[in-house]
């Protein structure tokens, strides 16, 4: 499972970083219409960053905690039974 997960990190980061860097000119522009574009681009940028952190950190940590809990419960049931 670690091998499969490590194969997905690079494509995920490439996709997110491409989108984040693509939104940078919109966020730093001050031309005509930039006030509207910034209101659209800022939540997209924040969502991409937070989704990446969730995908790479929170979900794997939650899985490890859940898996450890189920393995300990199974080992406890095996010892008791």
C-alpha positions as CSV (number, residue, x, y, z in Angstrom):
1,X,0.0,0.0,0.0
2,X,2.9,2.4,0.7
3,X,4.2,1.7,-2.8
4,X,0.9,2.5,-4.4
5,X,0.6,5.7,-2.3
6,X,4.0,6.9,-3.2
7,X,3.2,6.5,-6.9
8,X,0.3,9.0,-6.5
9,X,2.2,11.7,-4.6
10,X,4.1,13.1,-7.6
11,X,1.1,13.4,-10.0
12,X,-1.0,15.0,-7.2
13,X,1.7,17.6,-6.4
14,X,2.3,18.3,-10.1
15,X,-1.4,18.9,-10.7
16,X,-1.9,21.1,-7.6
17,X,1.2,23.1,-8.1
18,X,0.3,23.8,-11.7
19,X,-3.0,25.1,-10.7
20,X,-1.6,27.1,-7.8
21,X,1.0,28.7,-9.9
22,X,-1.5,29.3,-12.7
23,X,-3.7,31.3,-10.2
24,X,-0.8,33.4,-9.0
25,X,-1.0,36.0,-11.8
26,X,-4.7,36.5,-11.1
27,X,-4.0,37.0,-7.4
28,X,-1.3,39.6,-8.0
29,X,-2.9,41.4,-10.9
30,X,-4.2,44.9,-10.5
31,X,-5.7,45.5,-13.9
32,X,-9.3,45.9,-15.2
33,X,-11.5,43.2,-13.7
34,X,-8.9,42.0,-11.2
35,X,-11.2,42.8,-8.2
36,X,-13.7,40.2,-9.5
37,X,-11.1,37.7,-10.6
38,X,-9.3,37.8,-7.2
39,X,-12.6,37.0,-5.4
40,X,-12.9,33.9,-7.6
41,X,-9.2,32.9,-7.5
42,X,-8.5,33.3,-3.8
43,X,-11.0,30.5,-2.6
44,X,-9.8,28.3,-5.4
45,X,-6.2,28.7,-4.2
46,X,-7.1,28.1,-0.6
47,X,-9.1,25.1,-1.5
48,X,-6.3,23.6,-3.5
49,X,-3.8,24.1,-0.7
50,X,-6.1,22.7,2.0
51,X,-7.2,19.8,-0.1
52,X,-3.5,18.8,-0.8
53,X,-2.7,19.0,2.9
54,X,-5.8,16.9,3.7
55,X,-4.9,14.3,1.0
56,X,-1.2,14.0,1.9
57,X,-1.4,14.3,5.7
58,X,-4.7,14.0,7.4
59,X,-6.2,11.1,5.4
60,X,-3.1,8.8,5.7
61,X,-2.8,9.6,9.5
62,X,-6.5,8.9,10.0
63,X,-6.1,5.6,8.1
64,X,-3.1,4.6,10.3
65,X,-4.9,5.3,13.5
66,X,-8.0,3.4,12.3
67,X,-5.9,0.4,11.1
68,X,-4.0,0.2,14.3
69,X,-7.2,0.2,16.3
70,X,-8.7,-2.6,14.2
71,X,-5.5,-4.7,14.4
72,X,-5.4,-4.3,18.2
73,X,-9.0,-5.2,18.5
74,X,-8.5,-8.3,16.3
75,X,-5.4,-9.3,18.4
76,X,-7.3,-8.8,21.6
77,X,-10.2,-10.9,20.4
78,X,-7.8,-13.6,19.3
79,X,-6.0,-13.7,22.7
80,X,-9.3,-13.7,24.6
81,X,-10.9,-16.4,22.3
